Amino acid sequence: MYERLPSDFLIQFYNEVKKMCSNGLVSKNMYYELGLIMAAATKRGIQLDKPKDFEQNVNFDLLMELNYHNWIIRKPTK
């Protein structure tokens, strides 16, 4: 889903979710959503900063590996 969003919307959405995470307004699972957003942005050459406690909540290397192999974000089939 995130790969289909326009870059400006993706960045805005990332910033909003990151703000909610830093305020403690979302569950730990939302950090994985941030990881998925970051992975989609990275594919476009956009580097997003990780929240300060991101590494404590997410194994980002594993997330990127899963994303790389298309196990999480699947391309639509025609």
N, C-alpha and C positions, 0 to 999 in steps of 0.2 A: 504494500500500500504506500509506504513512504517513498519508494522509488518513483511513483507516479506523480507526486506532488511537485508543484513549481518550487524552485530553489528558495525564493523569498518566503513562501509560506512554510516550507520545511524549517527554515532557520527561525522564523517567528514561533512556530509550534514548539521547537526545541527549547527556545528561551523560556516559554511559558511553563513547560513541563519541568525544566530545570529549576525555575523559581519556586514551583510548588514543592519539588523535592527538598530544596534547601529550607523551606518553611515547615517541612514535616507534614505537608497536607496530603501526601499520597503514600501508597504502600511501597514496600521494598521492590515489588515487581515492576513498578514504573521505571526503575533504573534500567531494567532490560529494554523497556520501550525507548529510553534515551539511547541505549546502545544500538538499537535498530535504526534510529534516526541518524546517529553518528555514522553508522555503516553506509546508509544510503547517501549521506552527504560526502563521505570519503570517496565513494565511487565517482562523484562529480568533481572531485578535487577541492572540496570545501572542508576545511579543518575546523571542527567545533571543539571547544575546550570541555574537558570532563569536569563534572562537579567534584568538589574537594573530597567527598566521601564515596565517590564512584567505585574505586578499586575495592573498597570494603564490602560493597553490595553486589558487584558484578565481576565475573571473570571475563574481561573484555576480549582477551585473546581467544577464548573458547567461542565467544559470541561471533567474532570476526571469522573464525574458522568455519563455524556452522553456516554463516551467511555466505562465505566463499563457496561452499559446497552446495548452496541452494537448499539447505535443509530447513531453514526458517523462512526466508523470503523466496518464494517460488515465482518464476516467471509464468505469466499466463500462457496457457496452451491454446492453440487455435484449432 
